[in-house]
Amino acid sequence: MEPSISEATVSSSSVMEAAGANAMEVADGVEEMTLTVKWSGKEYAVRVCGDDSVAELKRRICEVTNVLPKRQKLLYPKLANKLGDDSLLLSKLNLKPSIKMTMIGTIEDDIIVDQVDSPEIVDDFELSQDEVVDAKDKDINKQKLNRRINQYKIKLRNPCREGKKLLVLDIDYTLFDHRSPAENPLELMRPYLHEFLSAVYAEYDIIIWSATSMKWVELKMGQLGVLNNPNYKVLGLLDHLAMITVQTDSHGTFDCKPLALIWAQFPEFYNSKNTIMFDDLRRNFVMNPQNGLTIRPFRKAHLNRGSDQELVKLTQYLLAIAELSDLSSLDHRNWESYTEDGSKRRRDS
């Protein structure tokens, strides 16, 4: 899924030949350019747009070097401080396509330590309906989504099934407590995970989408026994490279998970009407708010694994709504009352 270093590495002369007179172009009103990034004795051509943020530049660098964005330090005269601000738009930096930028960073060897040591997003927020509509309809965000659809190709582990709905699941704090220490990863797995996935698999194809690296996603899901369970199959895995950075008037720039990336690649199977997504961060739904359900985060596994019933209740909800023709018409914020009302109707009938 990710390009190899050998495929992405180019010499200094070939970078400039690739850039040449076409180094800076304008497509759909957006300035595009190819920058040269030097790392570990080699040079890489990185294609970016003026409406991309520094975070997006780092994501593009990660694609060709495998150095995670949070481990990158970008160096360029007079711009070092600004390049440390992930939310800053590249158009504000007045970058020239002929520049050679240096990146300092190390490929992670210890994936588990990497995740536990990573900064945690604690400033999640609730966007108003007007703000959500504004974010979805912003041309700049639509253009970023279209570029990501063209850049990121989903590799299926199993075939799509005709007539099934789609369930997209986050990992950290949704299926797994990634920050608590444990001798065995199974100690940090959310209770009833396999029972949940086995039950909903009858009605839903399953995609795992994490804001971490693909290597870590594969490792963690493998350790938890999700990738080889005989009772269900995972359709595919998505990582942080599938995300986009969106711009909003009230909350600035931040990353999110646009489901249209999946819909565009498998339009004959999935769309806004038959897809639901679980994540503990509301911000990840901003491009598809009607398809997102904010799950209660699973933290402090050693204290809470004996009492956490979230996946049991959500199993009931998913099976209850599986018969509906349009999941986007539901207000998933009221999912608990939906199952309670359904139980009451069954008792009264």
C-alpha positions in Angstrom: 0.0 0.0 0.0 2.8 2.4 0.9 5.5 3.0 -1.8 8.9 1.5 -1.1 11.9 3.6 -0.5 13.5 2.3 -3.6 10.5 3.4 -5.7 10.4 6.8 -4.2 14.1 7.7 -4.0 15.4 9.9 -6.8 18.8 11.7 -7.4 19.2 15.4 -7.1 19.4 15.8 -10.9 16.3 13.7 -11.5 14.3 15.6 -8.9 15.0 18.8 -10.7 14.3 17.3 -14.1 11.0 16.1 -12.8 10.3 19.5 -11.4 11.8 21.6 -14.2 9.6 24.2 -15.8 6.5 22.4 -14.5 7.6 22.4 -10.9 4.8 24.9 -10.0 1.4 24.3 -11.6 -2.1 25.4 -11.0 -4.9 22.8 -11.0 -8.5 23.7 -10.0 -7.2 27.1 -8.8 -4.7 25.4 -6.4 -1.0 25.9 -6.7 0.9 22.6 -6.9 4.7 22.1 -6.6 7.3 19.4 -6.2 9.8 20.0 -3.4 13.1 18.2 -2.8 13.5 16.7 0.7 16.9 15.4 1.8 17.1 12.6 4.3 19.7 10.0 5.3 22.0 10.9 2.4 19.2 10.7 -0.3 16.8 13.1 -2.0 13.1 12.6 -2.5 10.6 14.4 -4.7 7.5 15.3 -2.7 4.4 16.6 -4.5 2.3 19.1 -2.5 -0.2 21.9 -2.9 -0.4 25.4 -1.6 -3.6 24.6 0.4 -1.8 21.7 2.1 -0.7 22.1 5.7 2.7 21.3 7.1 1.1 18.2 8.5 0.1 17.1 5.0 3.7 17.8 3.8 4.9 15.5 6.6 2.4 12.8 5.5 3.7 13.0 2.0 7.3 12.7 3.3 6.2 9.7 5.3 5.0 8.0 2.2 8.4 8.0 0.6 10.6 7.6 3.7 8.5 5.6 6.2 9.5 8.1 8.9 6.3 8.9 10.8 5.2 12.6 10.8 5.6 12.9 14.6 9.3 11.8 14.2 10.1 14.3 11.5 12.0 17.6 12.0 12.1 19.8 8.9 15.0 22.2 8.5 15.2 25.1 6.1 16.8 28.6 6.7 14.5 31.1 8.4 11.6 28.7 8.3 12.5 26.1 11.0 10.0 27.5 13.6 7.2 27.7 11.1 7.8 24.2 9.9 7.1 23.0 13.4 3.5 24.2 13.2 1.6 21.4 11.6 -1.5 23.5 11.1 0.2 26.2 9.0 -0.6 26.2 5.3 2.2 25.9 2.9 1.0 28.9 0.9 1.9 31.0 4.0 5.6 29.9 3.7 6.3 31.3 0.2 8.1 28.1 -0.6 9.9 27.9 -4.0 9.9 24.6 -5.9 13.7 24.8 -6.3 14.4 24.6 -2.6 16.0 21.6 -0.9 14.6 21.0 2.5 16.4 18.7 5.1 14.4 16.2 7.2 15.8 14.7 10.4 14.0 11.6 11.6 14.2 7.9 12.5 12.1 5.0 11.3 10.5 3.4 14.3 11.7 -0.1 15.2 9.7 -0.5 18.5 6.1 0.0 17.3 4.6 -0.7 20.7 6.7 1.9 22.5 6.1 4.3 19.7 2.3 4.3 20.2 2.4 4.4 24.0 4.9 7.3 23.8 2.8 9.2 21.2 1.0 12.5 22.1 -2.7 12.0 22.9 -5.4 14.1 21.4 -7.4 15.5 24.4 -8.9 18.6 22.8 -11.7 16.9 20.9 -14.6 19.2 20.1 -18.2 19.2 19.0 -18.9 21.1 15.7 -22.2 22.8 15.3 -24.4 21.8 12.3 -23.5 24.9 10.5 -19.8 24.3 11.0 -20.0 20.7 9.8 -21.9 21.8 6.7 -19.3 24.5 6.1 -16.4 22.0 6.4 -18.0 19.5 4.1 -18.8 22.1 1.5 -15.5 24.0 1.5 -13.9 23.7 -1.9 -10.5 23.5 -0.4 -11.5 20.4 1.6 -13.2 18.8 -1.4 -10.1 19.3 -3.4 -8.0 17.6 -0.7 -10.4 14.7 -0.6 -10.2 14.3 -4.3 -6.4 14.3 -4.2 -6.4 11.7 -1.5 -8.8 9.5 -3.4 -6.3 9.5 -6.3 -3.3 9.0 -4.1 -4.4 6.3 -1.7 -5.4 2.9 -3.0 -7.1 0.5 -0.5 -5.8 -3.0 -0.6 -8.5 -5.5 0.2 -7.7 -8.5 2.4 -11.0 -10.1 1.5 -13.7 -9.5 -1.2 -16.6 -7.1 -0.8 -19.9 -8.9 -0.2 -23.0 -8.0 -2.2 -25.8 -6.6 -0.1 -23.8 -6.0 3.1 -23.5 -2.7 4.9 -20.1 -1.3 5.9 -18.7 -0.9 9.4 -15.5 1.2 9.8 -13.8 0.9 13.2 -11.1 3.0 14.9 -8.5 1.1 17.0 -7.1 3.3 19.8 -9.6 3.6 22.7 -12.2 2.0 20.5 -11.0 -1.6 20.3 -7.9 -1.4 22.4 -6.4 0.6 25.2 -3.1 1.6 23.6 -1.6 3.6 26.5 -1.9 1.3 29.5 1.1 -1.0 30.2 0.6 -4.8 30.0 2.7 -7.9 29.5 0.2 -9.2 27.0 -1.7 -7.1 24.4 -4.8 -9.2 25.0 -5.1 -7.7 28.5 -5.8 -4.3 26.8 -8.3 -5.6 24.3 -11.8 -4.2 24.7 -14.1 -6.8 26.3 -16.3 -8.8 23.9 -14.3 -7.7 20.8 -14.4 -11.0 19.0 -18.0 -11.7 20.0 -18.9 -8.2 18.6 -17.1 -8.7 15.3 -18.5 -12.2 14.9 -22.1 -11.1 15.4 -22.0 -8.0 13.2 -20.1 -9.7 10.4 -23.4 -11.4 9.4 -24.7 -8.0 8.2 -21.6 -5.8 7.8 -18.3 -5.8 6.0 -15.6 -4.6 8.3 -12.8 -2.1 7.7 -10.2 -1.0 10.4 -9.0 2.6 10.1 -6.4 3.9 12.5 -4.6 7.3 12.7 -1.3 5.3 13.1 1.1 3.6 10.7 0.0 0.6 8.7 2.8 -1.4 10.3 1.4 -0.8 13.7 -2.2 -1.5 12.6 -1.1 -4.9 11.1 0.9 -5.8 14.2 -1.7 -4.8 16.7 -4.7 -6.4 14.9 -2.6 -9.6 14.4 -1.7 -9.8 18.1 -5.3 -9.4 19.0 -6.3 -12.2 16.7 -8.5 -10.0 14.5 -6.9 -10.8 11.2 -7.2 -14.6 11.3 -10.4 -15.2 13.3 -12.4 -18.1 11.8 -15.7 -16.4 12.7 -15.3 -13.2 10.7 -13.1 -11.6 8.1 -11.7 -8.0 7.9 -12.3 -6.4 4.5 -9.3 -4.1 4.7 -7.0 -1.9 6.8 -6.5 1.9 6.5 -3.8 4.0 8.2 -3.0 7.7 8.8 -2.0 8.2 5.2 -5.6 7.8 4.2 -6.7 10.8 6.3 -6.9 14.4 5.2 -6.3 17.7 6.9 -9.4 19.9 6.7 -9.8 23.6 7.4 -12.6 25.0 9.5 -13.3 28.6 10.5 -13.8 27.9 14.2 -11.2 25.2 14.9 -8.5 25.7 12.4 -6.9 22.7 10.7 -7.1 19.1 11.9 -7.0 15.6 10.5 -10.1 13.5 9.8 -11.2 10.3 8.2 -13.3 10.9 5.0 -15.5 7.9 4.3 -15.8 9.1 0.7 -12.3 7.7 0.1 -13.9 4.2 0.5 -17.1 5.0 -1.3 -15.1 6.3 -4.3 -13.1 3.1 -4.7 -16.0 0.7 -4.1 -19.1 2.6 -5.3 -21.0 -0.6 -6.3 -20.9 -1.8 -2.7 -20.7 1.1 -0.3 -22.1 4.6 0.0 -23.4 7.1 2.6 -26.6 5.2 3.1 -25.1 1.9 4.1 -22.0 2.9 6.1 -21.4 3.6 9.8 -18.2 4.5 11.5 -17.1 4.1 15.2 -14.5 6.4 16.6 -13.8 8.0 20.1 -13.0 11.3 18.4 -15.9 13.3 16.9 -13.5 15.4 14.8 -12.9 12.3 12.6 -16.5 12.5 11.3 -16.4 16.1 10.1 -16.6 15.2 6.4 -19.4 12.6 7.0 -21.1 13.5 10.3 -24.3 11.5 9.6 -22.3 8.3 9.4 -20.3 8.7 12.6 -21.0 7.2 16.1 -18.9 8.5 18.9 -18.0 5.4 21.0 -17.1 5.7 24.7 -13.3 5.5 25.0 -11.9 2.4 26.5 -9.2 3.5 28.9 -7.5 2.1 32.0 -8.2 -1.4 30.8 -7.1 -3.1 34.1 -9.8 -1.2 36.0 -12.6 -1.2 33.4 -12.4 -4.5 31.5 -14.6 -6.2 34.0 -17.5 -3.7 33.6 -17.2 -2.4 30.0 -20.3 -3.4 28.1 -20.1 -0.9 25.2 -19.5 -3.5 22.4 -22.3 -5.7 23.7 -24.8 -2.8 23.5 -23.4 -1.7 20.1 -23.9 -5.2 18.7 -27.6 -4.9 19.5 -27.7 -1.4 17.8 -25.9 -2.5 14.6 -28.1 -5.6 14.2 -31.3 -3.5 14.9 -30.5 -1.0 12.2 -29.1 -3.4 9.6 -32.5 -3.8 8.1 -32.8 0.0 7.4 -32.2 1.3 3.8 -30.5 4.5 4.9 -28.3 4.6 8.0 -27.4 8.2 7.4 -31.0 9.2 8.3 -30.4 8.2 11.9 -29.1 10.4 14.7 -26.4 8.0 16.0 -25.9 10.2 19.0 -29.2 8.6 20.3 -28.1 5.1 19.6 -28.7 3.8 23.1 -32.3 5.1 23.2 -32.9 3.4 19.8 -32.0 0.0 21.2 -34.0 0.7 24.4 -37.1 1.7 22.4 -36.7 -1.4 20.2 -36.5 -3.7 23.3 -39.6 -1.9 24.7 -41.5 -2.4 21.4 -40.6 -6.1 21.4 -41.8 -6.5 24.9 -45.1 -4.8 24.2 -45.8 -6.6 21.0 
